[in-house]
Each structure stands twice: as structure tokens, then as C-alpha cells.
């Protein structure tokens, strides 16, 4: 059931029967059957899939009558053209394809002919830089080359204006946003979760939110978004969200802990965040994120859990530059015998750790998708090795 007018952007990477390689490849690969089911779900829910430009224009003009979504595909993988596009055409839907031009024609990526064909079919082409770098770590001249060159190349291939941009891995800053605006783009998307609202588009046209679609979780995500994410989302109001965040924080740096908790809770991760603890012991500031290992808002497996944990690490570091280390762990309850001590130096444990990861900022700066050394209890979320790719 749709709750009022809904406008949302969903982010995909791969649509393939075979999982992509890399640490998060499986989590980022939606099967063709899943994608077909998601398109059918949108159709039966009365939700139109339109290009991102059209969606933003309709929200700005107040023309979203019930439900409109934009489906976006990052990186320019070949399966987006060979698997996703035919299904989109079957349903009469339009999608936006964000392409990193330096990979055009390389193994696993679209060719120039495929990009031109998508444009002729009415699909929207957007830019995703040339080499897929973290733009926040480049000098201004390099950022300008990445955003301007990719737009120019894609316009020449597609024969259509390119007005939308996606930040690689969602990394952006005020200076990067300014470079994107100055290069002639009308809007840009991040990887932050959330639905579109007129006020948000006016305030941040170069940091629009998207919902990340992961393997096995797309339709439940869409159900939740369509049911709860109206154009004006009361849960995302600062007062309500900060109140929830404060109730789950501890440590001797409450201001930092609150920023971290807000950054994580605003995403709507399926993993339940029990506690955010930030401890400042000069010169280190360590943030700890405790998750429930038994209570999930929707079904998760080992691959998606790892992808979400890495996303939490990224968002924690991004929320405050003083944080030098992020620890993430998940716990499950242990039955306690009646009368046993559960507090004090001789306390018996009441929880057991089933997952843990610790990432230092220096290591994260070198590989922002890495979790470093992790511990998994053997039976916790059994589901094979973790996999992943570019985001």
C-alpha cells in the first residue's frame, strides 16, 4: 500500500544470473528474475518508473500524483544493457544509466554501440566520471577533468544532453558538488538513503538520495519505501531522528556519538543498531557500533551483512573527521541461570559476539570498501564467502 505521493530513486549495479567478482559482488548482483519481479511489483503497485530528470522535474513541479521512481544503474556494466534493459523495455519503463567512460568497451562493460542503443530506446544516460575515483581525494583540476570529460564523451555517444551525475561510491563534498554544477549538470545523486521531497531538491540538488538495491532484498525494500516514504518524511526530521539517536549512544564524546548514530539510523539498515559508543582517549577517537545478531528488519545473509557493515564503517568515518578507528560487532543473547551474577567484576556473560571487524582510518583511506580482518562465528548467517565490486 502506497502512503501518499512517493518519489524515490533506487540504485542498482549488476543484473545477472552470475554474481560479480570482488568482495561485495554477490550482494550487488540482482538476478534477472529478481529484477523482473521488482518491475512487476512496481507496476502492480501503480508506480511509474521514469528517468531521473523526469522524476526530479515532477517533484519540483508538484506533479507526482501517487508514485514515481527512478531506477539507476551505476558504472556502465554490460549486463545493465544485455539483461536489465530488455526487461525495462518489456514493462515500458525508463531507467538512468550512470557510466564511467574510461571503462567503455573493456571486458564486462558496455560498448559505445550499447550506450547509443540505450539512448535510442529512450533510456537516460548519466555520467559517473572517467576512471571512477574518490573525487574528494583529488585536486580540483583532476575533479574538473573527471566530471567534464565524462559528460562530453557520453553526449557525443548518446546524442542527447547529459544532465545527471553520480558520485563514485557516493563520495562528495561541497567543492566536488560545485565542480559538478559548474560542469553543466543539473543534478547529482549520492548513495545516502531517502526519498525525494521538493524542499530537499531545492536545498541539495547535487546530493540527492538513493536507496541501494541488494541481492535478495529489493522487493522488501521497495515495499517499505512505498509504504512509508512519502514526499514529506517525518522520520527524517532532525528532532525525531536525533532523539532516537541520543537514546542509543554512550561514551565520553556524546556529540560525536550522536552524529554517528544519526548518520547510521537515517539509512534504515536491516540490521538493528543497538548501541553507538564513542570513546575519546587522546590522540585516538574510537567509535563502536553494536548490532543485534538475531533481530533484523528484513532477511539478510552473510554477503549483505558484510556489505552493510562496510557501509556503516564508511558513514561513521564520514560523519566526523576526528574518528580514527571504527569497530563493528554483532551479539546474540546467552541464557543466564536464575540467580547468576550479571554485573560486576565476576559477572557471567549475557551476550556472545558472532561477528566483529575493526578498521583504522588509514587503512580505510586506502580501501574504502574493506572491513579488514573480521571474525565470523561459524553458523552466523551461513551463506558462503563474501564478495563485492565497485559501488
N, C-alpha and C positions, 0 to 999 in steps of 0.2 A: 504494500500500500504506500502510495506517494504522499509525503507530508508537505502539502503546499507546493509552490513553484520551486523546482530543484534545478540547479545548474552546476555541473561538476565535470572535472577533467580526469580521465583515467589514463595511466601511464603503463605501456607495455614495452617489452624488449623483443623477445622471441615468440613466434607461434610455430611450433614444430613438434612432430612426434618423437624427436630425439633431443634429449637435453643438451644444451650448450656446454662447452668445457669451461673450466675455471671454477673458483671457489663457490660462487653463487649461481652458476649457470643453470642448474636444475630449478632453483627457486624462481629464476627469471624466465623460464621457458614454459609457456602455456601451450597445451596440446591443441591441435585443430578442433577436436571435439569439444574441449572446454570453451574455446573461443566461439564456436557455433552456438553452444548452449547459452553463453553470455549475450550474444546478439539476439537470440530468440527471447531471452528473458527481458532484455530492454524493449523489444518490440511488443511483447505481451503486456508489459508494464505501461505502455503508452509513452515511451521515452524515445525521442528522436536523437540519432547520432549524427552530428553535424560537424563541419570544420571548426577549428578553434577560432578563427577570425569571426565566423558567423555567430558562434556561441557568445563571444565577448561583446560583439555588437548588439546582440539581442538582450543581453543582461543590461548593458548600458542604456538601451532604449526602453527597457521595461517590457520587452516583447515575449519573455519566457512565460507561456501560459500555464504549462504544467510541468514538463520535464524535458530538458535538453542536456545532452552530454557530448563531450569531445573525447574521442579515443585517439591517443597519441602513441607513436612508436619511435623509440629513441635509437640512434646510432646508424640506421640505414642497413640493417641486416637483410640478406637476400630473402630469408623466409617471410619477412614482412610483405614482400612483393609476391612471392610464389604461394604462400599459404594464407596470410591474413587478407590480402586484397581481394582474391576471388570470393571469400566468404562475405566480405563487406559488400561487394557488388551484388551478391545473391540477395542480400537484405535491403539493397538500395541505400546503404549507409555511406557516409563520408568520414574519412579519418585524416589525421595530420601526421606526416612522416618527417621526423627530425633527423637530418642526415649529416654525418661528419664527412666532408668532401674528400679528405685525404685518403679515405679507405675505399672510395668508389672504384669498382672493378677488381678489388682484391678478393681472395678466397673468402667466401662466406658473407660478402657484402653485395649490395645492389650494383648493377652496371648503369651506365648513363642511359642506355635504352630502357631499362626498367623504370628509372626515375621519370623519364619523359613519358612513358606509357601511363604511369600513375597520374601524372598531371593531366593527360588527355582524358583519363577516366573520371576526372572531376575531383580527384584527391588533392589535398592541400600539402604543399611541400614547405617545410620549415628548416632552418639552419641549426647546426649543432657543432659549430666550429670546423676547423680543418683537421686537427690532429687529436681532438678530444682531451685537451689538457685541463688541469685545475686552473681556471682563469685567475683566481685570487692570488696565485703564486707567481704570476708572470708580470714583467714590466708593462707599462701602459702601451708602448709601441707594439709589443707582441700581442697583447689583447686586441688591439685595433686590427692587426693583420688577421687574426683568427676570425673575428666576427665579420669583418668587411669582405674578406676573400671568400669565405663560405657562402655568403649571401650572393655575391657576384656570380660565382660558379653555378649555383643552383638556379638562379634566374636565367642564365644562359642555357642551361639544360632543359629546364621545365617550360620556358617561355611564359612564365607567369610571375607576378610580383611575389617576393618572399618577405613577409612582414612579421613572422613569428620566429622566436629563437628559444632554444632550450639550453640551459647551462649544463655542461658535462658534470655528472654526479651531483647536480644541484648546487654546485659551489658558486656563490655570487657575493658581491659586496657593493656598496654604493658607487665606487669608482667603476666596477665592471658593469653595473647597470647603466651608468652614464655612457660608457663606451657603446653598449648595445643600442641605447636610444640614439646616440649621435650617428651610428652607422645606418640609421633609417628604419629600424624595426619599430613596429607599433606596439608590440607586447613581448613578454618573455615569461617562461614558466620555470618554476623551481621544482624541487622534489618534496616540498613541505605539503602535508596533507591538509585538506579543507575544500569546501565548496565555494563557488563564486558568489559574490554579492556586489551590487553597484558601488557601495562605499569602498569595498576592498579593491575593486578595479580602478576606481578614481585615485585611491591612495597609493597603490602599488601595482601599476600596470606592468612593471618589469620584474615582478616576483609573484606571479600568480600560482596558486596551489594546485597540486595534482594528487590523486590517490594512486598509489603503486599497486598494480595487479600482480600477484604472485601465484605460482602453480598451486592448484587445488583450493584457492581462496578467492577467486574472482567473483563468483556469483554471490557468496555470502557477503563479500564486501559491498557489492552493488546493492544488495537487499538492504544493508544497513544504511548506506548513503542515501538511497532513495526514500527510505522510511524516516530518516532523522535529520538530514542535512538540507533544510530549506534555505532560501536565499539569505535570510537573516538567521544566523545560527546562534541562539542564546548561550549554548555551552561554551562558545569561544570568547564570550565576553571576559574581559580581564578580571573583573571582580569574582565571577563564579569559578573560573579556572584557577586563579591564584588561591582562592580559599581551599579548594581541593588539594592543590599542590602543597600548601603550607601544612596541611594535616598529615602529609606523608614524608616530611623532611625531618632531619635531625643532624647533629654535629655542631661544630663551633663556627661555621660560616653560613649562617641561615640565609643571607642574601644570595649567595652563590647557589645554595641548595634549592632555593625557590626558583631561580632562573632555570636550573637543570630540570626540575620537576615539571615546570610549565612547558618547557621545550618537548619533554617526552610525553606528557599527558595530552597535549594538543594533537598528537599524531593519531591516537586511537589504536595503539598496538594491541594485537590479540592477547599478548602476554600481560598478565596482571602485574603492575608495578606496585610492590608492597611498601618499599621504603627507598628514599634517596638520602644518603648520608654524605656530607662533605666535611672533611677534616682539614684544617689549615695548620700545618706544622712547618714553619719557615725552613727552607725555601719552597717546600712542596705543598701543593693543594691536591688532595686525593678525593675523587668522587666515587662513591659506591652505590650501585643500583641493585637492589634485591628484588628478584622476581619470584612469583609463585610457580612452582613446578607442577602443580596439579590443577590450578584454576586458569582457564583460558576463555577469552570471549568468543573465540571460534577455533575450529580444529587447526592444529599446527603439526608439522613434522620436523625432523631434525634439520633439514635444509632451510626451511623458512624460519625456524627459531634462530639459526646461526645468522641468517641474513638480517633478521630484526635486531639481534644483539649487536651486530656490526653497525647498523643504522643508529642504534642508541648511543654507541660509542662516538660516532661522528657528531650527532646532535649535542652530546654532552660537551665535547671539546669546543664545538662551535658556539655554545651558549655563553662561555666565559673563557677568555684567553689566559686567565691565571691557573686554570686546571692543568696539572702536569701528569696526572695518571687517572685512568678510569678502570674500575673493577666492576664486573657484572657477574652475578651468580644467581642461581635458582635453587630454591629449597622446597622440600616436601616435609610434611609433619611426621613426627615419630610418636607412636602411642606411649604414654607415660603411665607407669603403675601408680595406682592411688596411693597417696601419702609420700611419694618420692619428692625430693627437693628439686625445685625448678628455678631456683635463684640462689645467688651466692657463689663462693669460690668452689664449692663441691657440688654444683648443680649438675643434674643429669641433662643431656641434650633433649630438646623438644623438636628440633628440625634436623634434616640431613641435606647436605649440599649435593645436588645431582649434576650441576653444570657450573663452571666458573671460567672466567677469562680476565686477563689483566693486560692493559695496553698503555704504554707510555706515549706521551705526546710526540717525542722524537721519532719513535717507531711508526706511529700513526701518520706523521707527516710524509714518511717515505712510501707508505701503502695504506691509503685511507679506507680500503675495504678489508683490511686484515684484522683478525682477532688475536693474533699472536698464539702463544701456547694455550691450549684450552684443555679443560678436564670435562669428560662426559661420563656419568655413571652408565654402565653397560646397557641397561634396559631403558634408560631415559630417552623417550622419543626415538625409539629404534626406527631406522629408515635409511641406512646406508651412509656413504661418505658425503661430506659437504661439498658443494660445487658452486661456481659463480663466474660472472663476467663483468664487462664494463657496465656502468649504470648511467 
